[in-house]
Amino acid sequence: QVQLVESGGGLVQAGGSLRLSCAVSGTIFRLNSMAWYRQAPGEQRDLVAMITSGFTTTYADSVKGRFTISRDNPKNRVYLQMNNLKPEDTDVYYCNIPGMAWGQGTQVTVSS
């Protein structure tokens, strides 16, 4: 079955950087769009960034210019480089294949 495993979350000070990684198995990775979402407790899960199989990217307005989504098809991985992090970026971040599967999530905490 399809599995997505996130890693790279943690605690960082405001202004710092983190890189999230998502390892994908059980699907033909290069054919899928991939996305990162985030969710705070009691809130809805919001799209952060998406990358298509053709490498077209889209971003939430709140992260444009700070976050970069990328993919490595030979490694079946998608990444989210997060720079200039802000306390409001604190959330659980989820890797997603649209319409197919979710990862278990990784916590990102940004201290002020």
C-alpha positions as CSV (number, residue, x, y, z in Angstrom):
1,Q,0.0,0.0,0.0
2,V,1.0,3.6,-0.3
3,Q,3.1,4.9,2.6
4,L,4.4,8.4,3.3
5,V,6.9,9.0,6.1
6,E,7.8,12.5,7.1
7,S,10.9,13.6,8.9
8,G,12.9,16.7,9.7
9,G,10.5,18.5,12.1
10,G,11.7,20.0,15.4
11,L,12.2,23.1,17.5
12,V,13.8,26.2,16.0
13,Q,14.1,29.9,16.9
14,A,12.3,32.5,14.8
15,G,14.3,33.3,11.8
16,G,15.8,29.8,11.6
17,S,15.4,27.1,9.0
18,L,14.2,23.5,8.8
19,R,14.0,21.1,5.9
20,L,11.2,18.5,6.0
21,S,11.5,15.3,4.0
22,C,8.8,12.8,2.9
23,A,9.7,9.3,1.8
24,V,7.1,7.7,-0.5
25,S,6.5,4.1,-1.3
26,G,3.9,1.9,-2.9
27,T,3.1,4.2,-5.9
28,I,4.8,5.4,-9.1
29,F,6.1,8.5,-7.4
30,R,7.1,10.5,-10.5
31,L,3.5,10.4,-11.8
32,N,2.0,12.0,-8.6
33,S,1.5,15.5,-7.6
34,M,2.8,16.0,-4.0
35,A,1.8,18.5,-1.3
36,W,2.6,19.7,2.2
37,Y,-0.2,20.7,4.5
38,R,-0.2,22.0,8.1
39,Q,-2.6,21.9,10.9
40,A,-2.8,23.4,14.4
41,P,-4.9,21.7,17.1
42,G,-8.6,22.3,16.6
43,E,-8.0,24.0,13.2
44,Q,-8.5,22.8,9.6
45,R,-5.6,21.3,7.6
46,D,-4.3,24.0,5.2
47,L,-2.3,23.6,2.1
48,V,1.2,25.0,2.3
49,A,2.7,24.0,-1.0
50,M,2.2,21.7,-3.9
51,I,4.4,20.4,-6.7
52,T,3.1,18.6,-9.8
53,S,4.6,15.7,-11.7
54,G,5.8,18.4,-14.1
55,F,7.5,20.3,-11.3
56,T,5.0,23.2,-11.3
57,T,4.8,24.6,-7.8
58,T,2.2,26.6,-5.9
59,Y,2.4,28.1,-2.4
60,A,0.1,29.5,0.2
61,D,0.4,33.3,0.4
62,S,1.7,33.1,4.0
63,V,4.8,31.1,3.0
64,K,5.7,32.6,-0.4
65,G,9.3,33.7,-0.6
66,R,10.2,31.7,2.6
67,F,9.3,28.1,1.8
68,T,10.4,26.0,-1.2
69,I,8.9,22.6,-2.2
70,S,11.0,20.3,-4.3
71,R,11.1,16.6,-5.3
72,D,13.7,14.0,-6.1
73,N,12.0,11.4,-8.3
74,P,14.9,8.8,-8.3
75,K,14.8,8.9,-4.4
76,N,10.9,9.0,-4.2
77,R,11.1,12.0,-1.9
78,V,9.5,15.4,-1.6
79,Y,11.0,18.2,0.5
80,L,9.9,21.4,2.1
81,Q,12.7,23.9,2.8
82,M,11.5,26.4,5.3
83,N,13.5,29.6,5.8
84,N,12.9,32.6,8.0
85,L,10.5,30.7,10.2
86,K,8.0,32.6,12.3
87,P,6.2,31.5,15.5
88,E,2.9,31.4,13.4
89,D,4.5,28.6,11.3
90,T,4.2,26.3,14.4
91,D,2.0,23.4,13.3
92,V,2.0,19.7,12.5
93,Y,3.1,19.3,8.9
94,Y,1.7,16.5,6.7
95,C,2.9,15.1,3.4
96,N,0.1,14.3,1.0
97,I,-0.6,12.7,-2.3
98,P,-3.8,14.4,-3.5
99,G,-6.7,12.0,-3.3
100,M,-4.6,9.1,-2.2
101,A,-2.7,9.2,1.1
102,W,-1.4,11.2,4.0
103,G,1.7,10.8,6.2
104,Q,1.6,10.7,9.9
105,G,2.8,14.3,10.4
106,T,5.8,15.9,11.9
107,Q,5.8,18.7,14.5
108,V,7.4,22.0,13.7
109,T,7.7,24.5,16.6
110,V,9.1,28.0,16.2
111,S,10.0,29.9,19.3
112,S,10.0,33.6,19.5
